Amino acid sequence: MLGGCKKSELELVNPNQITSETYWKTETDVHSAFAATYGLLRNVDGGFYGVRGIELGNGRGDDFFLRNDVADLYRLSTFTNNADNGVLNSLWNISYRGIFRANQILENVAKVGLDDAKTKNYIAEAKFLRALNYFILTINFGDVPIILTTPASTEDYFKPKAAEADVWKQIIADFQDASVDLPATQPSEWVGRATKGAALGYLGKALLYTKDYAGAESTLRQVTTMGYSLMANYEDNFLVTKENNAESLFEVQLGDVGGTEAWGGENASQALGVTTAQEFAPSEVGGWFEAGPTDKLFDEFQKERTATGELDPRMYATLIWNYSGATFYKKPFTDFKLPFGYKSLFKKYQNYTQDNELAGASGASNYTSSNNERALRYADVILMLAEAVTMQGRPADAYPFVAQIRTRAKLAALPAGYNQTQMMNEIVHQRMIEFARENQRFYDLKRWGLLQQEIANSDKVGKQFFVAGKHDYFPIPQNEINSNQAIVQNPKW
């Protein structure tokens, strides 16, 4: 009997264990893989558009402050952090987890047996997601390892850093490839998934960041022919009732659905919203008051009145302060305390028409907001185009683009004859107030070379600790340094 048995016949396969050999069988498997990859963008611990990502993406800017309730966040905001910072570690890990999942899709989607058109579409979508995660990594950490395949062994995980210029080349290549085969629109059941417009928009942004202004202009002009437009009402971009509108190129889909635990992570209890609004809300309505705007931002909005002498309507959509009739969460603004001496709170993205932020819109989840994060808006495309032509020495060509932004804000037309410096000053000003709280300001200042100047010229807590050339980037997380002998720490850290 023993002689009749082969060793291979005794090696049983566990039917309940999912492996790469048993998983990639149907298109539903592909959809599930994408859902898991998109989901990391709003991950509670380190997704760039989840609560911690919004806090660290904005927290170092001259327009933003984070209070000292969460020590790791406060240290990041005040430039007193070191490499052993939990929030940094999570951003790094979640971004590389997204890259790992995108690489898995790229390597396995052909196994499913879909037609060529669908396969190309899914490959393009996976490249978009890989590029987006590398974009997040390089604007925050600079030089980072480039990993384009799923590791076959433990040693394959330990890669040295690639130069930031090479990371940008990979980002640009992936966004270019994605823009070729992604559809112009997605079916209604897949709203929120990447489109050609999203890929071109991010490609244009990557080219702008790398100072390829001609390439950025050419790419972004394509987006202007694709049917996007500015919403007539600026605030519509940040209301849960106006999601996925004509101004949206890419937004992270959120909902008060799923599990009941907003901090559940990736398991059955996970809520599919974020806690950002609850963390930013004042304590009087169940918030933790973790973050808020500086008075520098408050004052920036008031540098120019509308053509009829009113405050810029974007100020009312972005901030709440003590003006006549101001109400917040159905309460007079005077009911709220501002313990840190600043004059305003963020209104943008807050669920301020509710009584509080203790539960989501449907009450299904604790502290959960269903309000999608608008990751890329057409307004960004317009102002990037204005910058691209201005930086090529053609400030006159920026007027029509800047005019679109100013007209919506009810501002008067700019005087004729602006030179390059004057037009860039206008673009810097408009981007600060147009994109407040949208993970833009710090990175804009960095690529303009204005970080040290503008942080010093602010009322930001911790500005005295900013060191140029050091705090432009986060340090490589200490856990990565400890485990990966091929990697070295960023300069001055």
C-alpha positions in Angstrom: 0.0 0.0 0.0 2.8 2.4 0.9 4.5 1.6 -2.4 1.4 2.6 -4.3 1.3 6.2 -3.0 3.2 9.2 -4.5 4.3 12.1 -2.4 2.5 14.5 -4.8 -0.8 12.7 -4.1 -0.4 13.4 -0.3 0.2 17.2 -0.9 -3.3 18.4 -0.6 -4.5 21.9 -1.6 -6.6 23.8 0.9 -9.8 24.7 -0.9 -10.4 27.7 1.4 -7.1 29.4 0.8 -7.0 32.0 -1.9 -3.8 32.2 -3.9 -2.8 33.9 -7.1 -3.4 30.6 -8.9 -6.9 30.2 -7.7 -8.0 33.9 -7.5 -7.6 35.3 -11.0 -10.5 33.5 -12.7 -13.3 35.9 -13.5 -13.9 39.6 -14.2 -15.4 39.9 -10.7 -12.0 39.0 -9.3 -10.5 41.9 -11.3 -13.2 44.3 -9.9 -12.5 43.1 -6.4 -8.8 43.7 -6.8 -9.4 47.3 -8.1 -11.8 48.0 -5.2 -9.1 46.9 -2.7 -6.6 49.2 -4.5 -8.8 52.2 -4.7 -9.9 51.7 -1.1 -6.3 52.4 0.1 -6.6 56.0 -1.0 -9.1 56.6 1.8 -7.4 54.3 4.3 -7.8 55.6 7.8 -4.2 55.1 8.8 -2.2 56.3 5.8 -4.4 56.9 2.7 -3.5 60.3 1.2 -7.2 61.1 1.0 -8.2 59.6 4.3 -8.2 61.5 7.6 -4.4 61.1 8.3 -3.5 61.9 4.7 -5.5 65.1 4.7 -3.9 66.1 8.0 -0.3 65.5 7.0 -0.9 66.6 3.4 -2.1 70.0 4.7 -0.5 70.1 8.1 2.9 71.6 7.1 1.4 74.5 5.1 1.4 78.1 6.1 -2.4 78.1 5.9 -3.0 75.2 8.3 -2.4 74.0 11.9 -2.7 70.7 13.7 -3.2 70.8 17.5 -1.2 68.7 19.9 -3.9 66.0 20.6 -2.1 63.5 18.3 1.6 63.9 19.0 2.8 62.5 15.7 0.6 64.8 13.7 1.6 67.9 15.8 5.2 67.1 15.4 4.8 66.9 11.6 2.9 70.2 11.5 5.5 72.0 13.7 8.6 70.5 12.0 9.7 68.8 15.2 9.2 65.2 14.0 11.8 62.6 13.5 11.9 59.5 11.3 10.2 57.4 13.9 6.8 58.8 13.3 3.8 56.5 13.0 1.8 58.7 10.6 4.8 58.8 8.2 5.2 55.1 8.4 1.6 54.5 7.6 1.7 56.9 4.5 4.7 55.0 3.2 3.3 51.6 3.8 -0.2 52.3 2.5 1.3 53.9 -0.7 3.5 50.9 -1.4 0.6 48.5 -0.6 -1.3 50.3 -3.3 1.6 49.9 -5.7 1.8 46.2 -4.8 -1.8 45.7 -5.6 -1.6 47.6 -8.9 1.4 45.4 -9.8 -0.6 42.3 -9.0 -3.4 43.4 -11.4 -0.9 44.2 -14.1 0.7 40.7 -13.8 -2.5 38.7 -13.6 -5.4 40.4 -15.5 -4.4 38.6 -18.7 -5.1 35.3 -17.0 -8.8 36.0 -16.7 -9.4 35.6 -20.5 -11.2 38.9 -21.2 -11.2 40.5 -24.6 -8.3 42.7 -25.7 -10.2 45.9 -25.2 -11.1 45.2 -21.6 -7.7 43.9 -20.8 -6.1 47.1 -22.1 -8.6 49.1 -20.1 -7.8 47.4 -16.9 -4.0 47.6 -17.5 -4.4 51.3 -18.0 -6.4 51.7 -14.8 -3.8 49.7 -12.8 -1.1 52.0 -14.2 -3.0 55.0 -13.2 -3.3 53.8 -9.7 0.4 52.9 -9.6 1.4 56.3 -10.9 -0.9 58.0 -8.4 0.7 56.2 -5.5 4.2 57.0 -6.7 3.1 60.7 -7.1 2.0 60.7 -3.4 5.3 59.1 -2.4 7.7 61.3 -4.3 6.1 64.7 -3.4 6.4 63.6 0.2 9.6 61.6 0.4 11.6 62.6 -2.7 13.8 59.7 -3.7 12.0 56.4 -3.2 12.4 52.8 -4.4 10.7 51.9 -7.7 9.1 48.5 -7.6 7.3 47.5 -10.8 6.7 43.8 -10.2 5.4 41.8 -7.3 8.4 40.5 -5.2 9.1 36.8 -5.7 11.2 36.5 -2.5 11.9 38.4 0.7 15.0 39.9 -0.8 13.0 41.5 -3.6 11.3 43.7 -1.1 14.5 45.5 -0.3 15.2 48.0 -3.0 17.5 51.1 -2.9 16.0 54.5 -3.5 15.7 55.7 -7.0 16.5 59.4 -7.8 13.4 61.6 -7.7 13.9 62.4 -11.3 13.6 58.7 -12.2 10.5 58.3 -10.1 8.9 61.2 -12.0 9.9 59.5 -15.3 8.0 56.4 -14.1 5.0 58.4 -13.0 4.8 60.2 -16.3 5.2 57.0 -18.3 2.4 55.3 -16.4 0.0 58.3 -16.6 0.8 58.5 -20.4 0.0 54.8 -20.9 -3.1 55.1 -18.8 -4.4 58.1 -20.8 -4.3 56.1 -24.0 -6.6 53.2 -23.0 -8.8 54.6 -20.2 -12.3 55.5 -21.3 -13.5 59.2 -21.4 -16.3 58.3 -19.0 -17.2 55.3 -16.8 -20.6 53.6 -16.6 -22.8 54.9 -13.8 -22.1 51.8 -11.7 -18.4 52.5 -11.8 -18.5 56.2 -11.2 -15.2 57.3 -9.5 -13.0 55.0 -11.3 -10.2 56.5 -13.3 -10.9 58.1 -16.7 -8.8 59.5 -19.6 -9.4 63.0 -18.2 -8.1 62.0 -14.8 -5.0 60.4 -16.3 -4.3 63.5 -18.5 -4.9 65.8 -15.6 -2.4 64.0 -13.4 0.0 63.7 -16.3 -0.2 67.5 -16.7 0.4 68.0 -13.0 3.4 65.6 -13.1 4.9 67.5 -16.0 4.3 70.8 -14.3 6.1 69.5 -11.1 9.0 68.5 -13.3 9.1 71.9 -15.0 8.2 70.6 -18.4 6.0 73.5 -19.0 5.5 73.0 -22.7 4.5 69.3 -22.1 2.2 70.4 -19.3 0.5 72.9 -21.5 0.0 70.5 -24.4 -1.4 67.8 -22.1 -3.7 70.1 -20.1 -5.1 71.7 -23.2 -6.4 68.3 -24.1 -8.4 68.2 -20.9 -10.1 71.5 -21.8 -11.7 69.8 -24.8 -13.2 66.9 -22.9 -16.4 68.5 -21.5 -15.3 69.5 -18.0 -16.3 72.9 -16.7 -16.2 74.9 -13.5 -19.3 74.6 -11.4 -21.2 78.0 -11.3 -21.2 77.8 -7.5 -17.8 77.1 -6.0 -19.2 75.5 -2.9 -20.9 72.8 -4.9 -17.5 71.1 -5.1 -17.5 70.3 -1.4 -21.1 69.3 -0.8 -22.2 65.6 -0.4 -25.2 66.4 -2.6 -23.0 67.6 -5.5 -20.5 64.8 -5.9 -18.9 63.7 -9.2 -20.0 66.9 -10.9 -18.8 68.6 -14.1 -15.7 70.0 -12.3 -14.5 66.6 -11.0 -11.7 64.8 -12.8 -11.1 62.3 -10.0 -12.5 62.0 -6.6 -12.2 59.4 -3.9 -15.6 57.8 -3.3 -16.9 57.7 0.3 -20.1 56.5 1.9 -21.8 55.9 5.2 -22.0 52.2 4.4 -20.1 49.0 5.2 -19.2 48.3 8.8 -19.9 50.5 11.8 -16.3 51.2 12.8 -14.6 54.2 11.1 -11.3 53.0 12.5 -11.8 49.4 11.6 -9.1 49.1 8.9 -9.5 46.5 6.2 -11.9 44.0 7.7 -15.6 43.3 8.0 -16.2 46.2 10.5 -14.7 48.8 8.2 -16.9 51.8 7.4 -16.5 53.1 3.8 -16.4 56.8 4.8 -13.7 58.9 6.6 -13.6 60.6 9.9 -12.0 63.8 8.6 -15.0 66.1 9.1 -15.5 64.8 12.7 -11.8 65.3 13.5 -11.9 68.9 12.2 -15.3 69.8 13.8 -15.4 71.7 17.1 -16.0 69.9 20.3 -19.5 71.5 20.7 -20.8 69.3 18.0 -18.9 66.1 18.8 -15.7 66.9 17.0 -12.1 66.6 18.1 -11.0 70.0 16.7 -7.7 68.5 15.5 -7.1 71.0 12.7 -7.9 74.5 11.4 -6.9 77.4 9.3 -4.3 80.0 10.2 -5.1 83.7 10.2 -2.7 84.0 7.2 -5.3 82.1 5.1 -8.1 84.2 6.7 -6.4 87.4 5.7 -5.4 86.1 2.2 -9.1 85.8 1.2 -9.6 89.5 2.1 -6.8 90.9 -0.1 -9.3 91.5 -2.9 -13.0 92.2 -2.8 -15.5 91.3 -5.5 -16.5 93.7 -8.2 -19.4 94.8 -6.0 -17.3 95.2 -2.9 -18.2 91.9 -1.2 -16.0 89.3 0.3 -14.8 86.6 -2.1 -17.6 83.9 -2.1 -14.9 81.2 -1.8 -14.2 82.6 1.7 -17.8 81.8 2.8 -17.5 78.3 1.3 -14.1 77.6 2.9 -14.2 79.2 6.3 -16.7 80.0 9.0 -16.1 83.0 11.3 -17.9 85.6 13.3 -19.9 87.4 10.7 -23.5 88.5 10.9 -25.8 85.5 10.7 -23.0 83.0 10.7 -24.3 79.5 11.7 -22.5 76.2 11.9 -24.2 72.9 12.6 -27.4 74.8 13.2 -25.8 76.9 15.9 -24.7 80.5 16.0 -21.0 80.8 15.4 -20.7 82.6 18.7 -21.5 79.3 20.5 -18.1 77.9 19.5 -14.8 78.5 21.3 -11.6 79.1 19.3 -9.0 78.2 21.9 -5.9 78.7 19.8 -6.4 82.3 19.0 -7.2 81.9 15.3 -10.3 83.6 13.9 -12.0 80.9 11.8 -12.7 77.2 11.3 -12.9 75.1 8.2 -16.3 74.9 6.6 -15.2 73.2 3.4 -16.0 69.5 3.4 -17.7 69.7 6.9 -21.2 68.3 7.2 -22.3 71.5 8.7 -26.0 71.1 7.9 -26.2 68.2 10.3 -26.6 68.7 14.1 -23.2 67.2 14.7 -20.5 64.9 13.4 -21.1 62.0 15.7 -22.5 59.7 13.0 -22.7 59.6 9.2 -25.6 60.9 7.1 -27.5 57.6 7.5 -26.3 56.9 11.1 -24.7 53.7 10.0 -21.2 54.4 11.1 -19.5 56.2 13.9 -18.1 59.6 13.0 -18.2 58.8 9.3 -18.4 61.3 6.5 -19.8 60.4 3.1 -18.5 63.5 1.4 -16.2 62.5 -1.4 -12.7 63.9 -1.4 -12.2 65.8 -4.7 -8.7 64.8 -5.5 -8.4 66.6 -8.9 -10.7 69.4 -10.0 -11.0 71.2 -13.3 -10.1 74.5 -11.5 -6.7 72.9 -10.9 -6.3 72.2 -14.6 -7.2 75.8 -15.4 -4.7 77.3 -13.0 -2.0 74.8 -14.0 -2.4 75.8 -17.6 -2.1 79.5 -16.5 1.1 78.6 -14.8 2.5 76.6 -17.6 2.1 79.3 -20.2 3.3 82.0 -17.8 6.5 80.1 -17.0 7.1 79.8 -20.7 7.3 83.6 -20.8 3.7 84.1 -22.2 1.8 85.7 -19.3 -0.7 87.3 -21.8 -1.8 83.7 -22.7 -2.7 83.1 -19.0 -5.4 85.8 -18.9 -8.3 83.6 -20.2 -7.5 80.8 -17.8 -7.2 83.1 -14.7 -10.3 84.9 -15.9 -12.4 81.7 -15.5 -11.4 81.4 -11.9 -11.8 85.1 -11.1 -15.2 85.3 -12.9 -16.7 82.5 -10.8 -15.4 84.3 -7.7 -17.1 87.5 -8.9 -13.8 89.4 -9.1 -13.1 92.2 -11.5 -11.0 91.5 -14.6 -7.2 91.8 -14.2 -5.5 94.9 -15.5 -3.9 94.4 -18.9 -0.2 94.0 -19.4 0.9 91.8 -16.5 4.5 90.6 -16.8 5.6 87.1 -15.8 6.3 88.0 -12.2 2.9 89.8 -11.7 1.0 86.9 -13.3 2.7 84.3 -11.2 1.9 86.4 -8.1 -1.7 86.3 -9.1 -1.6 82.5 -9.7 0.1 81.9 -6.3 -2.6 84.0 -4.6 -5.4 82.2 -6.4 -4.1 78.7 -5.7 -3.8 79.5 -2.0 -7.5 80.4 -1.6 -9.0 78.2 -4.3 -7.4 75.0 -2.9 -7.3 75.6 0.8 -7.5 72.2 2.7 -7.1 70.2 -0.5 -3.5 68.8 0.0 -2.0 71.4 -2.4 -0.5 74.4 -0.6 2.7 72.9 0.9 3.6 71.2 -2.4 2.9 74.3 -4.5 5.2 76.3 -2.3 7.9 73.7 -2.6 7.9 73.6 -6.3 7.8 77.4 -6.5 10.8 77.6 -4.1 8.8 79.6 -1.7 8.5 77.3 1.3 11.0 79.0 3.6 9.8 82.5 2.7 6.1 81.8 3.2 6.3 79.7 6.3 8.5 82.4 7.9 5.9 85.0 6.8 3.0 83.3 8.6 1.4 82.9 12.0 1.9 79.1 11.8 2.8 77.4 15.1 6.2 75.8 14.8 7.4 78.0 11.9 10.7 78.7 13.7 11.6 75.0 13.5 11.4 74.8 9.7 14.8 74.0 8.1 15.1 74.5 4.4 16.3 71.5 2.5 15.3 69.2 5.4 11.6 69.8 5.9 10.9 70.0 2.2 10.5 66.2 2.4 9.6 63.8 5.1 12.3 61.5 6.3 12.3 57.9 5.1 10.5 56.0 8.0 12.8 54.5 10.5 11.1 51.1 10.2 12.1 51.1 6.5 15.7 52.1 7.4 15.9 49.3 10.0 14.6 46.6 7.7 16.0 47.6 4.4 19.8 47.7 4.3 19.7 48.9 0.7 18.1 52.2 1.6 19.6 55.4 3.0 18.0 58.3 4.9 17.0 61.6 3.3 19.5 64.5 3.6 19.7 66.3 7.0 17.6 63.6 8.7 
